[in-house]
Amino acid sequence: MELVYSTQNSDFDPEKRYRNPAHFDRPEAGVTHAVVIGDWPKVIDAYEALGVEVSMLKPLISQSADLGDLGDLGDADTFASLEQDNATLRAERDEIQRLIEAAEGLSELEHPGAGELPIRLFGALKVIHEGFETLTGERDDLTGEVESLRAEVGRLKAAADPVDNAEKIAGLKAKLDAANVPYRANASVESLEKAVSELPKA
């Protein structure tokens, strides 16, 4: 996997993965080639220590110039550069806020298109969102299966009860007949069971 370390705020290649070297902590797993744009010796040394191939490129002036360098460009150029940087930061902030609001409302996530942090946040939220949808679908399927099984159990029980009661009533009446104990023709199971329980023990 190739990973590009750059402070650029635009003109991202959609086929490549980017990281901001200013936030570098440690090398990422799975990287086979690191491209470092600008002077970031910490990034370069860390990957070279792991034996990872590292390519170093010079940054564009808009990516590497600090405030002192911008002073040489003149007030108009400095102002324009700062305005562009601020616009980029505002755009990233708006994208992140939109993604958070979408996640909170569980609505459809839209790819931010640019900006390292919004793109990374989109990827993480997309995985969570898809996992939630999968679990919700499985829950609904299981709920439907449980309701179906309950209905089937109820149907089987209703179909079996008359047969069981008829056999039980016939057995109880046979015991009472053998003991010459009278009972009503339409006596309930409970009354027949009580009468049988009161028969003298042999």
N, C-alpha and C positions, 0 to 999 in steps of 0.2 A: 504494500500500500504506500502510495506517495502522499506526503503531507507537506503543505506549503505554509511557511511561517512568514506572515506579512502584516504590516500595519495599514494596508490599503482599506479604504472604505467603499470602494466601488470597483467596477470592471472585473468582477469575479468570473472565473471560468467554471461553468456548472459541472464540468467533468472532473474538477479537482476539489480536494478538501483543504480548508484553510484554518489556521490558528493564528491568534495574535501573539507574537513573541513577548510582548510586554507582560502577558499573563502566564508566561512559561514557568512551570514548576518542576516537571520531570518529563522524560521521554515517554511517548505513548506506545503501548504494545502494538505489535503488528506492522510497524512502520519499516519499510525496506528502503525508502529513499526520502530524504528530507531536503526540501528546497528552502533556503533561508535568504530572504530578501532584506538586505540591510546589514548593519553591524550588530550582530547578536551573538557574541562569542560563547555565552552560556549555553545557548541552544546548540550551537555547532559542536562544542566540546562534549556535551552530554551524549549526543547521538554518535559522534565518532568514537567515544569510549565504549559504545556497545557494538562497534563495527558496522554501523549503518552508513550507507553512502550519503554524503552531504554535498549539495550544490549550493554555492554562494553567488547571489546576484546583487547588482547595485540597484538601489531603490530609485524611484522617480523622485523629483524634487518635492512633489506634493506629499509623498509618504514620509520622507526623512527630515525635512526642514524643521528646525525648532524655531522658537520665536526670534532668537538672535540671527539665524540665517535669513528669516523672512524680512528682517529689517533692511537687509541689503537689496531686497527686491523693490523697495519703494512702498509708500503708504497705500497706494491704490491696490497694488498686488497683495500686500499683506492683508488688507481689509477683505479683499475678494476671497483669499485663501481661508481666512478665519470664518467668513460667512459660509463657505462651502463645507468646512468641517462641522460648523454648528448645524447646518441643514442636514448633514449626514447623521449626526448624533440625534437630532430631533426625529429623523425618520426611523432610526433604529429603536428609539424609545417608544415611538408610536406603534411600531410593529410588535414589540415585546408586550406592550399594554394590550394590544388587540388580541394577541395569542392568549394572554392570561385571562382576559374577559371571555374568550371563546371556551377556554378550558373550564372556567367557573360555571358557565352556562351549558356545558356539554354540547355545544353546537359544533358545526362543521369547521375544522381548522383549514386555513388557507396558507399556502407557502408564502413566506415573506419576500422571497426573490433575491434579497441581498442583505448583507450585514451578518457578520460571523455569529454574534450572540443570538439574534433572532432565528437564524437558520438552525443553530444547535438546539435552541429551546423548542423550535417547531418539531425537530426530530424526536426529542424526548417526549413531548406532549402527544405526538402522533402515536408512539408506541403505547403510552398509557391509555389513550383514547380507544385505540383498537382493542387493547386487552379488556377494557371495560365493556365495550360492545360485545365482545365474544362471551364474557361472563354473563352479561345480561341475556343474551340469546340462549345460552345453556340453561340459565335459571328459568326462563319462560318455557323452554322445552320440558324441563323436569316438572314444572308446575302442571303443565298440561298432562303429562304422563301420570302424575299422582292423582289428579282429578279423574282421569279415565279409569285408573285402577280402583278408586273409591266407588265410582259408579258401578263398575263390574262386580265388586264385592257385595254392594247393596242389592244388585239384581240377583246374584246367586243366593244370597241369604233369604231374600223375599221368596224365591222359588223353592228353597229347601224347607222353610219354616212350616208350611201347611202339611208337608209330608211327615216331618218330624213330629209335629203336634198330633197328627192323626194316629201315628204309630204309638205314641206315648199314651194317648187317651184310650186306645184299644187295650193296651197292656194294663193300665190302671183299672179299667172296667172289668177286665177278666179276673183280676185279683179280688175285686169287690163282689163279683158274681160268685166266685168260689167260696167266699165267706158269707154269702147270702146277705150282703149289706146293700140296702136300696140306695139309689142316687137318681138325680134328674137326668133325663135323656140328653139335655143340652148343657150339662154341668161343665164348668170350666176345668182346665188342667189343674189350676191351683186348688179348687175344691175337691177334686178327685185325689190329688196328692195328699191333702190333709186327711181325707177319709181313710186312705190306705195306711197313712202313718199312725192312725188310731186303732188299726186292727190289732187284735191280741197277738202277741208274739208266740210262735209255735214252741 
